[in-house]
Amino acid sequence: MLDALGLDAADQAVYRGLIDGPGASADELAARVRLAPRQIGRSLRVLESAGLVSRKPGPREVYLAAAPDIALEALILEKEAELSRARATARQYAESYQRALGSRHPTELVEIVVGRDAVAQRSDQLQRGARREVRVFDRPPYVHDPSVPNDVELEALARGVAYRAVYDRASLEMDGWWQGHYEPISAAGEQSRVMSGVPMKMVVADDRLAIVPLRITHSVIESCAIVHPSELLDALSALFETLWRLGMPLPPAGQDIVPAEHAPTPFEAQLVALLTAGLGDEAISRQVGLSHRTLQRRVRELMTRLGAQTRFQAGLQAAFLGWVSPPAESSGQKEARP
């Protein structure tokens, strides 16, 4: 846990050994933490230079641990000061970089990245570097398991970065996508919409950079284009906003969108969302884990509750009750319903 302070596992074990048993010699520590004497000596030098260990005067060389609440806090404050200086330097570099963009040759505005590892690294960097918002086009094929959430996105959402994603309907048909990917990512704060014919995979971060795969073979992204601020980036941003307005909103996981007395059950909300997304019964059966016959029975029960004779009527009634948001509405723009 103290790796961030420059202490490896051996250093931490020695320090903990001195905390548990104050006033130990190097030989006693070696027996206590089961490390070689040479390793004990190295760790003691590291801890002593960090102010975490001191020597007790006397004929026998005995080491004492400094109070953790004081010594470790001093190291943490020092590390925070280093990070603040590094952040200030990074801002200076970013300002210089942005100034240089204006004089870039057009051929430098689109960067081609080749190689699976290089593409993955740049994609992670782009998302981790976002400060305000990340916009995503998502569609098969997938490099990673589509039934699990993106850890990089979860980290970004946790630090306050907004995410909006437009999914191709084919994504929703992937086994386990709804419960394994959508529900955790939606609960973390992603706003999601779905439509047919999402033209490509794409990630846009803060209107500063976009990444677009160029070649995907056997679920491996072999190359991508990094688009820097330019007319092309503006066009990609405009394309996202256009398809975002046209997409069908997916309901936020675990959030009621209508008064409780009229709200659907969690299963009904999931079923309505999948139906309005245009999925067929077979694809819905895979997502909810029901047999085709059981699914048809649950659909009939839903229609009965909504007082509908056909699925079309059920869809209209679900919209009237507020179970489905119109495509032009976003979560922050909904007007109060009567």
C-alpha positions in Angstrom: 0.0 0.0 0.0 3.0 2.3 0.4 4.5 1.7 -3.0 3.5 5.2 -4.0 5.9 6.6 -1.4 8.8 4.7 -2.8 8.7 1.7 -0.4 8.7 -1.8 -1.9 7.3 -4.9 -0.2 10.5 -5.6 1.7 10.8 -2.0 3.0 7.2 -2.2 4.2 7.7 -5.5 5.8 10.7 -4.3 7.8 8.9 -1.1 8.8 5.9 -3.1 10.0 8.2 -5.5 11.8 9.7 -2.5 13.8 6.2 -1.2 14.5 5.0 -4.5 15.9 8.2 -5.1 17.9 10.1 -1.8 18.8 13.8 -1.9 19.4 15.1 -4.7 17.1 18.5 -5.4 15.7 19.1 -6.3 12.1 19.4 -10.0 13.0 16.2 -9.9 15.0 14.4 -8.3 12.1 15.7 -10.9 9.7 14.2 -13.6 11.8 11.0 -11.7 12.4 10.1 -10.8 8.8 11.9 -13.8 7.2 14.2 -11.8 4.9 17.8 -12.2 4.1 20.3 -10.0 6.2 21.4 -8.3 3.0 17.8 -7.3 2.2 17.2 -6.2 5.8 20.3 -3.9 5.6 19.1 -2.3 2.3 15.6 -1.7 3.6 16.9 -0.2 6.8 19.0 2.3 4.8 15.9 3.2 2.7 13.7 3.6 5.7 16.3 5.6 7.6 16.8 8.0 4.7 13.0 8.5 4.5 12.9 9.4 8.2 10.9 6.3 9.1 13.5 4.5 11.2 16.1 5.8 13.7 18.9 4.1 15.6 18.9 3.7 19.4 22.1 4.8 21.1 23.9 2.1 22.9 26.5 -0.7 22.6 24.1 -2.8 20.4 22.8 -1.4 17.1 19.0 -1.3 17.6 16.5 0.3 15.3 13.2 2.0 16.2 10.3 2.9 14.0 9.2 6.5 13.8 5.6 7.3 14.6 3.6 6.4 11.4 1.1 9.2 11.8 3.9 11.8 11.7 6.5 10.2 9.5 4.3 8.8 6.9 2.2 12.0 6.7 5.4 14.0 6.1 6.2 11.6 3.2 2.7 11.9 1.8 2.8 15.7 1.9 6.2 15.7 0.1 4.8 13.4 -2.6 1.8 15.6 -3.0 4.0 18.6 -3.5 6.0 16.8 -6.1 2.7 15.9 -7.9 1.6 19.5 -7.8 4.8 20.6 -9.4 4.5 17.9 -12.0 0.9 19.0 -12.7 2.0 22.6 -13.2 4.7 21.5 -15.6 2.2 19.4 -17.5 -0.1 22.4 -17.9 2.8 24.5 -19.2 3.6 21.7 -21.7 -0.1 21.5 -22.7 -0.2 25.3 -23.3 2.9 25.1 -25.5 1.5 22.2 -27.3 -1.8 24.0 -28.1 0.1 27.1 -29.3 2.1 24.9 -31.6 -1.0 23.3 -33.1 -1.8 26.5 -35.0 1.4 26.2 -37.0 1.2 22.5 -37.7 1.3 21.2 -41.2 -2.0 19.6 -42.3 -0.3 16.2 -42.5 0.3 16.3 -38.8 -3.3 16.9 -37.8 -4.1 13.2 -38.3 -1.7 10.7 -36.6 -1.7 7.1 -37.7 -1.0 4.5 -34.9 -0.1 1.0 -35.9 0.0 -2.1 -33.6 -2.5 -3.6 -31.2 -0.6 -2.6 -28.0 0.1 0.9 -29.3 -3.6 1.4 -30.2 -4.8 0.2 -26.8 -2.3 2.4 -25.0 -3.3 5.5 -26.9 -7.0 4.8 -26.3 -6.5 4.5 -22.6 -4.4 7.7 -22.6 -7.1 9.6 -24.5 -9.8 8.6 -21.9 -7.6 9.1 -18.9 -6.6 12.5 -20.1 -10.2 13.7 -20.5 -11.3 16.4 -18.0 -14.9 17.2 -19.0 -16.6 14.7 -21.4 -15.9 11.6 -23.5 -18.3 10.8 -26.4 -18.3 7.3 -27.8 -19.6 5.4 -30.8 -19.7 1.7 -30.0 -20.4 -1.3 -32.3 -19.1 -4.8 -32.9 -16.6 -6.4 -33.4 -15.1 -6.2 -29.9 -11.5 -6.5 -28.9 -12.4 -7.2 -25.2 -15.3 -9.1 -23.7 -18.5 -7.0 -24.4 -20.2 -8.4 -21.4 -17.9 -6.5 -18.9 -17.6 -2.8 -18.3 -14.6 -0.7 -19.4 -12.4 -0.2 -16.3 -10.9 3.0 -17.8 -14.3 4.5 -18.2 -15.4 3.6 -14.7 -12.3 5.3 -13.4 -13.0 8.4 -15.5 -16.7 8.5 -14.4 -15.6 8.2 -10.7 -13.5 11.4 -11.0 -16.3 13.3 -12.6 -15.8 13.0 -16.3 -19.1 12.8 -18.2 -19.6 10.0 -20.8 -22.2 9.8 -23.6 -22.3 6.7 -25.8 -24.3 5.8 -28.9 -24.5 2.0 -29.2 -25.3 0.1 -32.4 -28.3 -2.2 -31.9 -26.0 -5.2 -32.6 -24.1 -4.4 -29.4 -27.3 -5.0 -27.4 -27.7 -8.4 -29.0 -24.3 -9.6 -27.6 -24.7 -12.3 -24.9 -24.5 -10.7 -21.4 -24.2 -7.2 -22.7 -27.1 -5.7 -20.8 -26.3 -7.0 -17.3 -22.6 -7.4 -17.6 -21.7 -4.1 -19.4 -24.7 -1.7 -19.6 -26.0 -1.9 -16.0 -22.7 -1.3 -14.2 -21.6 1.5 -16.6 -25.1 3.2 -16.5 -25.1 3.0 -12.7 -21.7 4.7 -12.7 -23.2 7.6 -14.7 -22.9 7.0 -18.4 -25.7 8.4 -20.6 -26.5 5.9 -23.4 -28.5 5.7 -26.6 -29.0 3.1 -29.2 -29.7 3.1 -32.9 -29.2 1.0 -36.0 -26.2 1.7 -38.3 -23.7 3.4 -36.0 -21.1 4.0 -38.7 -17.9 3.3 -36.8 -16.2 3.0 -33.4 -15.0 6.3 -32.1 -13.9 8.1 -28.9 -13.8 11.9 -28.7 -12.3 13.5 -25.6 -13.0 17.1 -24.6 -13.2 18.3 -28.2 -9.4 17.9 -28.2 -8.7 14.5 -29.7 -10.6 11.7 -31.4 -9.5 8.1 -32.0 -11.0 6.1 -34.9 -10.0 2.5 -35.7 -8.9 2.1 -39.3 -8.5 -1.7 -39.5 -10.1 -4.4 -37.4 -9.4 -8.0 -38.1 -10.2 -11.1 -35.9 -11.4 -8.8 -33.1 -8.0 -7.0 -33.1 -7.7 -3.3 -33.8 -4.5 -3.2 -35.9 -4.4 0.6 -36.5 -6.2 3.8 -35.7 -6.2 7.5 -36.5 -5.7 10.1 -33.8 -7.4 13.3 -35.0 -6.1 16.5 -33.5 -8.1 19.8 -33.5 -9.1 20.5 -37.0 -12.1 20.7 -39.3 -12.1 16.9 -39.4 -12.4 16.8 -35.6 -15.2 19.3 -35.7 -17.0 17.2 -38.3 -16.7 14.0 -36.2 -18.1 15.9 -33.2 -21.0 17.2 -35.3 -21.7 13.6 -36.5 -21.8 12.4 -32.9 -24.3 15.1 -31.9 -26.5 14.3 -34.9 -26.7 10.6 -34.1 -27.1 11.3 -30.4 -30.2 13.3 -31.2 -31.6 10.5 -33.4 -30.8 7.6 -30.9 -33.3 6.0 -28.6 -32.3 6.8 -24.9 -31.7 3.8 -22.7 -33.1 4.1 -19.2 -30.5 4.7 -16.4 -29.9 1.6 -14.4 -31.7 1.5 -11.1 -33.3 4.9 -11.6 -37.0 5.5 -11.8 -38.0 7.9 -14.5 -41.7 8.2 -13.5 -43.5 8.4 -10.1 -43.2 5.3 -8.1 -46.8 4.3 -8.3 -46.6 4.2 -12.1 -43.0 3.0 -12.4 -42.2 -0.3 -14.1 -40.5 -3.1 -12.2 -36.8 -3.5 -12.9 -37.6 -6.4 -15.3 -40.3 -4.4 -17.1 -38.0 -1.4 -17.5 -35.3 -3.7 -19.0 -37.9 -5.4 -21.2 -39.3 -2.1 -22.5 -35.8 -0.8 -23.2 -34.9 -3.8 -25.2 -38.1 -3.8 -27.1 -37.9 -0.1 -28.0 -34.3 -0.6 -29.0 -35.6 -2.9 -31.8 -34.3 -6.2 -30.6 -36.1 -9.4 -31.6 -37.3 -12.0 -29.1 -34.3 -14.2 -29.6 -31.8 -11.5 -28.7 -33.9 -10.3 -25.8 -34.1 -13.9 -24.5 -30.3 -14.0 -24.4 -30.0 -10.7 -22.6 -32.6 -11.5 -19.9 -31.8 -15.1 -19.5 -35.3 -16.5 -20.2 -36.5 -19.1 -22.7 -38.4 -17.9 -25.7 -41.7 -19.3 -24.3 -41.2 -17.6 -20.9 -40.2 -14.4 -22.6 -43.4 -14.4 -24.6 -45.4 -15.0 -21.5 -43.7 -12.0 -19.7 -44.4 -9.8 -22.8 -48.1 -10.8 -22.6 -48.1 -9.9 -18.9 -46.5 -6.5 -19.7 -49.1 -5.9 -22.4 -51.9 -6.8 -20.0 -50.6 -4.3 -17.4 -50.4 -1.6 -20.0 -53.9 -2.4 -21.3 -52.6 -3.1 -24.8 -53.7 -5.6 -27.4 -50.6 -5.3 -29.6 -46.9 -4.6 -29.0 -47.4 -1.3 -30.9 -50.1 -0.2 -28.4 -47.8 -1.3 -25.5 -45.0 0.9 -26.8 -47.3 3.9 -27.1 -48.7 3.3 -23.6 -45.2 2.9 -22.2 -44.3 6.2 -23.7 -47.4 7.9 -22.3 -46.5 6.6 -18.9 -43.0 8.0 -19.2 -41.3 4.6 -19.3 -39.6 5.7 -22.6 -37.9 9.0 -23.3 -38.2 10.7 -26.7 -34.9 10.7 -28.7 -34.6 14.5 -28.4 -34.7 14.4 -24.6 -31.6 14.1 -22.5 -31.5 13.3 -18.8 -30.7 16.9 -18.0 -33.4 18.4 -20.3 -36.5 16.5 -19.4 -39.5 18.7 -18.5 -41.8 17.7 -15.6 -44.5 15.4 -16.7 -48.1 16.0 -15.7 
